[in-house]
Amino acid sequence: MAEVTAFSPLQIGDLNVANRVWMSPMTRSRGKVPNDIVSKYYQQRSLQQDNSGAGLIVTEGVLIEDIGTEYGSVPGIFSEEQISGWKKVVDEVHKSNSVIFAQLWHVGRISHSLLSLNNAQPVGPSAIRAPKGNFRQLEGAEYEVPRALTTPEVSGYAKLFGDAARNSKRAGFDGVEIHGANGYLINQFMNRASNNREDEYGVQNFENRARFTLEVLEQVVAGFGNESRVGIRFSPITTVLGLIAEEDAVDFYTYLLGQIAERFPKLAYVTILGDFAGQNDVDVKTFRDAYKGKTLTGSVNFDFAKTEEYLKKGYLDAVHIGRPFIANPDLVRRWNNKLKLSDVDWSNIYSSGEQGYTDYQRHE
């Protein structure tokens, strides 16, 4: 059997992905409806004829409804205009031979009424406000107390994710990734710091704690119509956005991965986020045995050496790379040829326009 490297192809379901260096979802705040520069950005980082880019691209978080955001200018996939905008993005990426998944996203209690068209109160598992924080685009605003979802509403939100998957398929995406990490809505349902419910969506036991996540998966698989085109992302031990690092986190996520493997045996992949600034204190290889024989991917703080190590040792099947792809649209070629990487222009990460977005050059 040939040694697996970052440049080896990977089969996920009926999709043949050209390499195992995948582009992570990264919010860039270029508008609520994808436009021509968004198409250009993703096309630049796609595979290309020389295999210089990502084999698989996961888009920035794509909102499933208006009040699901913590930013003032990020795209959704709940309107016809947005679906049309994403179709143009997908078409450009497909011209360059990459696979592209939409990341389905809802921030839950981390949103703010000022970011909603109708000043709607944020929603969450429970009426527990996140600790004081700085909104990315609402300077000085504190987090609000969210409205706790009723029991029927919770299943309704799972269906909203399913609707977004259906819209993603209409836009031509090859698949979707569910954002279940980083302190956002799905993650909030699985953490005691944000969930004190007493119904079947509480955290009294592993079954209840996993219920919303599994219902979302069920709806998304049904919405997209192909289990092998759905992935999901987790950050098992995280303190981001007011969550707590729970002592039973490894046991719980081991249980959850077992449930996913049993109920969704053809799922495209599960991604585990590793350590990031001390906020995700887990080594992704911890969960290899819990998801044995399935496609397990990892993200956060992977350079080329660590990527190669984790792939060759079989800890992971692919790695999602974030920040290096921002400044290096031809990252895979640079890694393969040991070329110098360019630095990110941090001053324009969330600005509008092409500066710090589509003006990064390929290595000559």
C-alpha positions as CSV (number, residue, x, y, z in Angstrom):
1,M,0.0,0.0,0.0
2,A,1.4,3.4,-1.0
3,E,2.3,5.8,1.8
4,V,-0.4,8.5,2.5
5,T,0.8,12.1,2.2
6,A,-0.8,15.5,2.0
7,F,-0.8,15.1,-1.8
8,S,-2.6,11.7,-1.9
9,P,-6.1,11.6,-3.3
10,L,-9.0,10.6,-1.0
11,Q,-12.3,9.0,-1.8
12,I,-15.3,10.3,0.2
13,G,-18.5,8.6,-0.9
14,D,-18.7,9.1,-4.6
15,L,-16.4,12.1,-4.5
16,N,-12.7,11.8,-5.5
17,V,-10.8,14.6,-3.7
18,A,-7.4,15.3,-5.4
19,N,-5.4,15.9,-2.2
20,R,-5.7,15.9,1.6
21,V,-5.0,19.6,2.2
22,W,-8.5,21.1,2.5
23,M,-9.3,24.8,3.0
24,S,-10.9,25.5,6.4
25,P,-14.0,27.7,6.7
26,M,-13.0,31.3,7.6
27,T,-15.2,34.3,8.0
28,R,-14.1,37.2,5.8
29,S,-17.2,39.5,6.0
30,R,-17.4,40.5,2.3
31,G,-21.2,40.8,2.2
32,K,-24.5,39.2,2.9
33,V,-24.8,38.0,-0.7
34,P,-21.8,36.4,-2.4
35,N,-20.5,38.6,-5.2
36,D,-17.9,38.5,-7.9
37,I,-14.9,39.1,-5.5
38,V,-16.2,36.2,-3.3
39,S,-16.2,34.0,-6.4
40,K,-12.7,35.1,-7.3
41,Y,-11.4,34.5,-3.7
42,Y,-12.6,30.8,-3.7
43,Q,-11.5,30.2,-7.3
44,Q,-8.0,31.4,-6.5
45,R,-7.7,28.8,-3.7
46,S,-9.2,25.9,-5.6
47,L,-7.2,23.1,-7.1
48,Q,-6.3,24.7,-10.5
49,Q,-4.7,22.8,-13.4
50,D,-1.4,22.5,-11.6
51,N,-2.9,21.0,-8.4
52,S,-1.7,24.0,-6.4
53,G,-4.7,24.6,-4.3
54,A,-7.2,22.8,-2.0
55,G,-8.7,19.5,-3.0
56,L,-11.7,20.4,-1.0
57,I,-12.9,23.9,0.1
58,V,-15.2,24.5,3.0
59,T,-16.8,27.9,2.7
60,E,-17.0,30.5,5.5
61,G,-19.9,29.9,7.8
62,V,-23.1,30.3,5.9
63,L,-26.1,31.5,7.9
64,I,-29.3,29.4,8.0
65,E,-31.3,32.5,9.2
66,D,-31.0,36.2,9.7
67,I,-30.5,36.2,13.5
68,G,-27.8,33.4,13.4
69,T,-24.8,35.8,13.0
70,E,-22.2,37.5,15.2
71,Y,-21.0,39.7,12.3
72,G,-22.7,42.5,10.4
73,S,-21.7,41.4,6.9
74,V,-21.6,37.6,6.3
75,P,-23.5,35.5,3.8
76,G,-26.5,33.3,4.3
77,I,-28.3,30.7,2.2
78,F,-31.9,31.4,3.2
79,S,-32.9,33.7,0.3
80,E,-33.1,33.3,-3.4
81,E,-30.6,36.1,-4.0
82,Q,-28.0,34.3,-1.7
83,I,-28.6,30.9,-3.4
84,S,-28.0,32.6,-6.8
85,G,-24.8,34.3,-5.5
86,W,-23.4,31.0,-4.2
87,K,-24.2,29.3,-7.5
88,K,-21.8,31.6,-9.2
89,V,-19.1,30.9,-6.6
90,V,-19.6,27.1,-7.0
91,D,-19.5,27.3,-10.8
92,E,-16.1,29.1,-10.6
93,V,-14.6,26.6,-8.2
94,H,-15.8,23.7,-10.3
95,K,-14.0,25.1,-13.3
96,S,-10.8,24.7,-11.3
97,N,-11.5,21.1,-10.4
98,S,-12.0,21.5,-6.6
99,V,-14.8,20.0,-4.5
100,I,-16.7,22.7,-2.4
101,F,-18.8,22.3,0.7
102,A,-20.9,25.0,2.3
103,Q,-20.5,25.3,6.1
104,L,-24.0,25.6,7.7
105,W,-23.8,28.0,10.7
106,H,-25.9,29.5,13.5
107,V,-24.2,31.3,16.4
108,G,-27.1,31.0,18.8
109,R,-26.7,33.1,21.9
110,I,-23.6,34.9,20.5
111,S,-25.8,37.0,18.1
112,H,-27.2,40.4,18.9
113,S,-30.5,42.1,18.2
114,L,-28.7,44.9,16.5
115,L,-27.5,42.5,13.8
116,S,-31.0,41.3,13.0
117,L,-33.3,42.9,10.4
118,N,-36.1,43.0,12.9
119,N,-34.1,43.5,16.1
120,A,-34.9,39.9,17.1
121,Q,-33.6,38.6,20.4
122,P,-30.8,36.0,20.0
123,V,-31.9,32.4,20.7
124,G,-30.1,29.6,22.6
125,P,-30.7,26.4,24.5
126,S,-31.2,28.4,27.7
127,A,-31.6,32.0,28.9
128,I,-27.9,32.2,29.9
129,R,-25.9,35.1,28.6
130,A,-22.4,34.6,27.3
131,P,-19.7,36.3,29.4
132,K,-18.8,39.9,28.4
133,G,-17.2,40.0,25.1
134,N,-16.3,42.3,22.2
135,F,-18.5,42.0,19.2
136,R,-16.4,41.8,16.0
137,Q,-18.4,44.6,14.4
138,L,-20.4,46.1,17.3
139,E,-17.8,47.8,19.4
140,G,-18.7,48.0,23.1
141,A,-21.9,46.0,22.8
142,E,-22.3,43.3,25.4
143,Y,-23.9,39.9,24.7
144,E,-27.6,39.8,25.4
145,V,-29.6,37.2,27.3
146,P,-30.9,34.8,24.7
147,R,-34.4,33.6,24.5
148,A,-34.5,29.9,25.4
149,L,-36.0,27.9,22.6
150,T,-39.1,25.9,23.4
151,T,-39.1,22.2,23.0
152,P,-41.0,22.3,19.6
153,E,-38.7,25.2,18.5
154,V,-35.6,23.1,19.0
155,S,-36.7,20.5,16.4
156,G,-37.7,23.4,14.2
157,Y,-34.1,24.7,14.3
158,A,-32.9,21.2,13.2
159,K,-35.3,21.6,10.2
160,L,-33.8,25.0,9.5
161,F,-30.4,23.4,9.0
162,G,-32.1,20.9,6.7
163,D,-33.6,23.7,4.7
164,A,-30.1,25.3,4.4
165,A,-28.8,21.9,3.1
166,R,-31.5,21.8,0.5
167,N,-30.7,25.3,-0.6
168,S,-27.0,24.4,-0.8
169,K,-27.8,21.6,-3.1
170,R,-29.8,23.9,-5.3
171,A,-26.7,26.2,-5.4
172,G,-24.7,23.4,-6.8
173,F,-22.5,22.7,-3.7
174,D,-20.9,19.2,-3.7
175,G,-21.8,18.9,0.0
176,V,-22.3,20.6,3.3
177,E,-20.5,20.8,6.6
178,I,-22.4,21.4,9.8
179,H,-20.7,23.8,12.2
180,G,-21.0,22.1,15.6
181,A,-18.0,23.7,17.2
182,N,-16.5,27.0,18.6
183,G,-19.2,27.9,21.1
184,Y,-22.0,28.3,18.5
185,L,-25.6,27.0,18.7
186,I,-25.0,23.3,18.3
187,N,-22.0,23.4,20.6
188,Q,-24.1,25.4,23.1
189,F,-26.6,22.5,23.4
190,M,-23.8,20.1,24.4
191,N,-22.2,22.3,27.1
192,R,-23.3,22.9,30.7
193,A,-22.3,26.5,30.6
194,S,-25.0,27.3,28.1
195,N,-27.6,24.6,28.6
196,N,-29.6,24.1,31.8
197,R,-32.7,22.7,30.1
198,E,-34.7,20.1,31.9
199,D,-36.4,18.5,28.9
200,E,-35.0,16.0,26.4
201,Y,-32.5,18.5,25.0
202,G,-30.8,19.1,28.3
203,V,-27.4,17.7,29.4
204,Q,-28.6,15.3,32.1
205,N,-27.1,12.4,30.2
206,F,-25.2,11.7,27.0
207,E,-28.3,10.7,25.1
208,N,-30.1,14.1,25.7
209,R,-26.9,16.0,25.3
210,A,-26.4,14.6,21.8
211,R,-30.0,14.7,20.8
212,F,-30.0,18.1,19.0
213,T,-26.8,17.4,17.1
214,L,-28.1,14.1,15.9
215,E,-31.4,15.6,14.9
216,V,-29.6,18.3,12.9
217,L,-27.6,15.6,11.1
218,E,-30.7,13.7,10.3
219,Q,-32.4,16.8,8.8
220,V,-29.3,17.9,6.9
221,V,-28.8,14.4,5.4
222,A,-32.4,14.4,4.3
223,G,-32.2,18.0,3.0
224,F,-29.1,17.3,0.9
225,G,-30.3,13.9,-0.1
226,N,-26.9,12.1,0.2
227,E,-25.4,11.1,3.5
228,S,-21.9,10.8,1.9
229,R,-22.0,14.6,1.1
230,V,-22.4,15.7,4.7
231,G,-19.7,16.5,7.2
232,I,-19.7,17.9,10.7
233,R,-17.2,19.8,12.8
234,F,-16.6,19.6,16.6
235,S,-14.4,21.3,19.2
236,P,-14.7,18.8,22.1
237,I,-12.8,20.6,24.8
238,T,-13.3,24.4,24.4
239,T,-13.6,27.5,26.5
240,V,-14.3,29.8,23.6
241,L,-17.3,32.2,23.9
242,G,-18.0,31.3,27.5
243,L,-18.2,27.5,27.3
244,I,-16.4,25.4,29.9
245,A,-13.9,22.5,29.4
246,E,-15.9,19.6,30.9
247,E,-14.3,16.7,32.6
248,D,-16.3,14.2,30.7
249,A,-15.8,15.8,27.3
250,V,-13.7,13.0,25.8
251,D,-16.2,10.4,27.0
252,F,-19.1,12.3,25.7
253,Y,-17.6,12.9,22.2
254,T,-16.5,9.3,22.1
255,Y,-20.2,8.4,22.7
256,L,-21.3,11.0,20.1
257,L,-18.9,9.7,17.4
258,G,-20.1,6.2,18.1
259,Q,-23.7,7.3,17.5
260,I,-22.8,9.1,14.3
261,A,-20.9,6.0,13.0
262,E,-23.9,3.8,13.8
263,R,-26.6,6.1,12.5
264,F,-24.8,7.7,9.6
265,P,-22.3,5.1,8.4
266,K,-21.7,6.8,5.0
267,L,-21.1,10.3,6.4
268,A,-18.5,12.2,4.4
269,Y,-16.3,13.1,7.4
270,V,-16.1,14.3,11.0
271,T,-13.6,17.1,11.8
272,I,-12.1,17.6,15.2
273,L,-10.6,21.0,16.1
274,G,-7.3,20.8,18.0
275,D,-5.7,23.4,20.3
276,F,-6.1,27.0,19.5
277,A,-4.7,29.6,21.9
278,G,-5.4,27.3,24.8
279,Q,-9.2,27.3,23.9
280,N,-9.5,23.8,22.4
281,D,-7.3,21.6,24.7
282,V,-7.4,18.3,22.9
283,D,-5.2,16.4,20.4
284,V,-7.3,15.4,17.5
285,K,-5.8,11.9,17.4
286,T,-7.5,11.2,20.7
287,F,-10.7,10.3,18.7
288,R,-9.2,8.1,16.0
289,D,-10.2,4.9,17.8
290,A,-13.7,6.3,18.4
291,Y,-14.2,6.8,14.7
292,K,-12.2,3.9,13.3
293,G,-12.7,3.0,9.7
294,K,-14.4,6.3,8.9
295,T,-13.1,9.6,7.5
296,L,-11.7,11.7,10.4
297,T,-10.2,15.1,9.6
298,G,-8.5,17.7,11.8
299,S,-8.1,21.4,12.0
300,V,-6.2,24.2,13.8
301,N,-2.5,24.7,14.0
302,F,-1.4,22.3,11.4
303,D,1.8,23.2,9.5
304,F,3.2,21.0,6.7
305,A,5.3,18.8,9.0
306,K,2.4,18.1,11.4
307,T,0.0,17.5,8.5
308,E,2.4,14.9,7.0
309,E,2.9,13.2,10.4
310,Y,-0.8,12.9,11.2
311,L,-1.6,11.6,7.8
312,K,1.3,9.1,7.5
313,K,0.6,7.7,11.0
314,G,-3.1,7.3,10.2
315,Y,-4.3,9.7,12.9
316,L,-6.3,11.6,10.3
317,D,-7.4,11.2,6.7
318,A,-7.2,14.8,5.7
319,V,-6.4,18.2,7.3
320,H,-8.3,21.5,7.1
321,I,-5.8,24.4,6.8
322,G,-7.0,27.9,7.5
323,R,-4.8,31.0,7.8
324,P,-2.0,29.8,5.5
325,F,-4.6,29.6,2.7
326,I,-5.5,33.3,3.2
327,A,-2.2,34.6,2.0
328,N,-1.1,31.6,-0.1
329,P,-3.8,30.7,-2.7
330,D,-1.3,28.1,-4.1
331,L,-0.5,26.7,-0.7
332,V,-0.4,23.1,-1.8
333,R,2.2,23.8,-4.5
334,R,4.3,25.8,-2.0
335,W,4.3,23.0,0.5
336,N,5.1,20.4,-2.2
337,N,8.0,22.5,-3.5
338,K,9.2,23.9,-0.1
339,L,8.5,27.4,-1.2
340,K,8.3,30.4,1.2
341,L,4.9,31.3,2.6
342,S,3.5,34.8,2.4
343,D,2.2,36.6,5.5
344,V,-1.5,37.5,6.2
345,D,-2.6,41.1,6.1
346,W,-4.4,41.1,9.4
347,S,-5.7,44.7,9.0
348,N,-8.0,43.6,6.2
349,I,-9.3,40.3,7.4
350,Y,-12.9,41.6,7.9
351,S,-12.8,44.7,5.7
352,S,-14.7,45.1,2.5
353,G,-13.2,44.9,-1.0
354,E,-10.3,43.0,-2.5
355,Q,-7.4,44.4,-0.4
356,G,-6.2,41.6,1.9
357,Y,-8.7,39.2,0.2
358,T,-8.0,38.6,-3.5
359,D,-4.8,40.5,-4.0
360,Y,-2.4,37.8,-2.7
361,Q,-0.1,36.5,-5.4
362,R,0.8,33.0,-6.4
363,H,4.5,32.1,-5.9
364,E,6.4,32.6,-9.2
